[in-house]
Amino acid sequence: MTRRTELQTKVVNASISNKAIDFAVPCESIVSQARSTRFSTRAVALGLVIVGLVGQLFIAKDSAGQEHYYRIQLQHGGQYLDANHCSPEIGLNPGSDWEDGACQLWRFVPAGDGWFRIQLKHGGQYLDADHCGTRISLNPGSDWENGACQLWRLIPAGGEWRRLQLKHGGQYLDADHCGPRISLNPGSTWENGACELWRLVRADSLVPNQRPAPPPPRPRVRPPAPSPEGVPID
């Protein structure tokens, strides 16, 4: 190979090398931009996930922070489920203001699968069927039969009225013959069930020191008018 040919070869190789370097520079830039884009996309996605989780936590905290207490009103007579002077004795009361009504204010604490514990505001004890019997009282937290003696669910009975059903045995919270004694009943038809039909009256919907209004009176059927001879007309 002559010296001239050798110089020409070196020039060509140098030109090819420079082109390769020039080509490599934009390729490396493209790869770097792609990596930067993937990183930015992942960062944005991670940020959205974090924001969503924080939002859920705030929603859960807000929901858990709301404590709604209710008066539980019997359809017959309009009286309320009451812990007599905040004792374990459960009965009916037309509207107690003892301890600002805390002896007849209740909240429903979810226990899973539609069951609730019914908690009294005063003292925080729960409405309980003593050892799953018919005697209704208060208990700080029973595990008898895995809590089935103080787990209740609301059974719709038309309009705003409900039956309160105990998990153990499936009986209902009942005012015995519509009197003040509270017990359990498998399904009363006394006065068309009015002795075991209840509605929930939100405590915070009332004006302070105002007692809840009783339910509307039940319609009365007038007896047939007698005929002049004293025989009832059909």
C-alpha positions in Angstrom: 0.0 0.0 0.0 1.3 3.4 -1.0 1.5 6.3 1.4 -1.2 8.1 -0.5 -3.6 5.2 -0.3 -2.9 4.8 3.4 -3.7 8.5 4.1 -7.0 8.1 2.1 -7.9 5.1 4.2 -7.3 6.9 7.4 -9.4 9.9 6.2 -12.3 7.5 5.3 -12.1 5.7 8.7 -12.0 9.0 10.6 -15.1 10.2 8.7 -17.0 7.0 9.5 -16.0 7.3 13.2 -17.2 10.9 13.4 -20.5 9.9 11.8 -20.8 7.0 14.3 -20.2 9.4 17.2 -22.6 11.9 15.7 -25.2 9.1 15.4 -24.6 7.8 18.9 -25.1 11.2 20.6 -28.8 11.6 19.5 -29.5 7.9 20.3 -28.2 8.4 23.8 -30.2 11.6 24.1 -33.4 9.7 23.0 -32.8 6.9 25.5 -32.2 9.5 28.3 -35.4 11.3 27.4 -37.4 8.1 27.3 -36.1 7.1 30.8 -36.9 10.6 32.1 -40.5 10.3 30.6 -41.0 6.9 32.2 -39.8 8.2 35.6 -42.1 11.2 35.3 -45.1 9.0 34.4 -44.4 6.7 37.3 -44.0 9.6 39.7 -47.4 11.1 38.5 -49.1 7.7 38.9 -47.6 7.2 42.4 -48.8 10.7 43.3 -52.3 10.0 42.2 -52.4 6.8 44.2 -51.1 8.6 47.3 -53.7 11.4 46.9 -56.4 8.7 46.5 -55.4 6.9 49.7 -55.2 10.1 51.7 -58.7 11.1 50.4 -60.0 7.7 51.5 -58.5 8.1 54.9 -60.0 11.5 55.4 -63.4 10.2 54.2 -63.2 7.2 56.6 -62.2 9.4 59.5 -65.1 11.8 58.7 -67.6 8.9 58.6 -66.2 7.3 61.7 -66.3 10.7 63.5 -70.0 11.1 63.1 -71.9 9.7 66.1 -75.7 9.8 65.5 -77.8 9.0 68.5 -81.5 8.0 68.2 -84.5 7.7 70.3 -86.2 4.3 69.6 -90.0 5.0 69.6 -92.7 2.3 69.9 -95.6 2.6 67.5 -98.2 2.0 70.2 -98.4 5.1 72.5 -95.3 6.7 71.1 -93.1 6.1 74.1 -89.4 5.5 73.9 -87.0 2.7 74.8 -85.4 3.8 78.0 -82.9 2.7 80.7 -84.7 3.7 83.9 -82.6 6.5 85.4 -79.7 5.1 83.3 -79.8 1.8 85.2 -79.8 -1.7 83.5 -83.6 -1.8 83.8 -85.1 -1.3 80.4 -88.6 0.0 79.9 -90.6 2.7 78.2 -90.7 6.4 78.9 -92.7 9.2 77.2 -89.6 11.4 77.0 -86.9 11.5 79.6 -84.6 14.5 80.2 -82.6 12.7 82.9 -78.9 13.5 82.1 -80.1 15.5 79.0 -81.8 12.4 77.6 -78.7 10.2 77.8 -80.8 7.3 79.3 -82.8 6.9 76.1 -80.3 7.9 73.4 -78.9 5.0 71.5 -76.5 4.5 68.6 -76.1 1.6 66.3 -72.6 0.1 66.2 -72.0 -2.1 63.1 -70.9 -5.7 63.9 -70.9 -7.1 60.4 -73.4 -8.8 58.0 -76.1 -6.3 58.8 -76.0 -6.8 62.6 -75.6 -4.1 65.1 -74.9 -3.5 68.8 -77.3 -0.9 70.2 -75.3 1.3 72.6 -76.7 3.6 75.2 -75.2 7.0 75.4 -74.9 7.0 79.2 -72.2 4.6 80.2 -71.7 3.0 76.7 -73.4 -0.3 77.6 -75.3 -2.4 75.0 -78.9 -3.6 74.8 -78.7 -7.2 75.7 -80.9 -10.3 76.1 -79.5 -11.7 79.4 -77.9 -15.0 78.5 -80.0 -15.0 75.4 -83.2 -15.2 77.5 -86.2 -13.0 77.3 -85.0 -10.5 79.9 -83.7 -7.3 78.3 -81.1 -5.3 80.1 -77.7 -3.6 79.6 -74.4 -5.3 79.3 -70.9 -3.8 78.8 -70.0 -6.3 76.1 -71.2 -9.9 76.1 -69.4 -12.7 74.2 -72.0 -15.3 75.2 -72.6 -17.3 71.9 -70.1 -15.0 70.2 -72.2 -11.9 71.1 -75.4 -13.2 69.6 -77.4 -12.1 72.7 -76.7 -8.5 71.9 -76.6 -8.4 68.1 -79.7 -6.9 66.5 -80.9 -6.1 63.0 -83.6 -3.9 61.6 -86.4 -5.6 59.7 -88.6 -3.3 57.6 -92.3 -3.4 58.5 -93.7 -0.7 56.3 -93.0 3.0 56.1 -90.5 4.2 58.8 -91.3 1.3 61.2 -89.0 -1.6 61.9 -88.8 -4.7 64.0 -85.6 -5.2 66.0 -84.6 -8.8 65.7 -82.1 -10.6 68.0 -79.5 -12.8 66.2 -79.9 -15.6 68.7 -83.3 -17.3 68.1 -84.6 -14.6 65.7 -87.1 -13.1 68.2 -88.1 -9.5 68.3 -87.8 -6.7 70.8 -91.3 -6.4 72.2 -93.4 -4.3 74.7 -95.4 -7.1 76.3 -99.0 -6.5 75.4 -98.0 -2.9 74.7 -97.1 -2.4 78.4 -93.9 -1.0 79.9 -92.2 -4.5 80.2 -89.7 -5.0 77.4 -88.9 -8.6 76.4 -88.7 -10.8 73.3 -91.5 -12.2 71.2 -91.3 -14.5 68.2 -93.8 -12.3 66.3 -96.7 -10.5 68.0 -99.9 -9.6 66.2 -101.3 -7.7 69.2 -102.7 -4.5 67.9 -101.4 -5.4 64.4 -97.9 -5.7 65.7 -97.8 -2.2 67.2 -96.2 -3.5 70.4 -93.0 -4.5 68.5 -92.8 -1.9 65.8 -90.2 0.8 66.3 -88.9 3.9 64.5 -85.7 5.8 64.9 -85.9 9.5 65.8 -82.6 11.4 65.3 -81.6 13.2 68.5 -79.9 16.0 66.7 -83.0 16.7 64.7 -84.7 18.1 67.8 -84.6 21.5 69.3 -82.8 21.5 72.7 -85.2 20.6 75.6 -87.9 19.7 73.1 -89.4 16.2 73.4 -89.9 14.2 70.3 -93.5 14.4 68.9 -95.5 11.2 69.4 -96.6 9.3 66.2 -99.9 10.2 64.6 -103.0 8.6 66.2 -104.2 5.4 64.8 -107.5 5.7 62.9 -110.6 4.6 64.7 -113.4 2.7 63.1 -116.8 4.0 64.1 -119.3 1.3 65.2 -122.4 0.9 63.0 -125.3 3.1 63.9 -128.2 1.3 65.6 -131.6 1.2 63.9 -134.6 2.7 65.5 -135.6 -0.7 66.8 -132.1 -1.1 68.4 -130.9 -3.6 65.9 -127.5 -2.6 64.3 -127.7 -1.6 60.6 -125.4 -3.8 58.4 
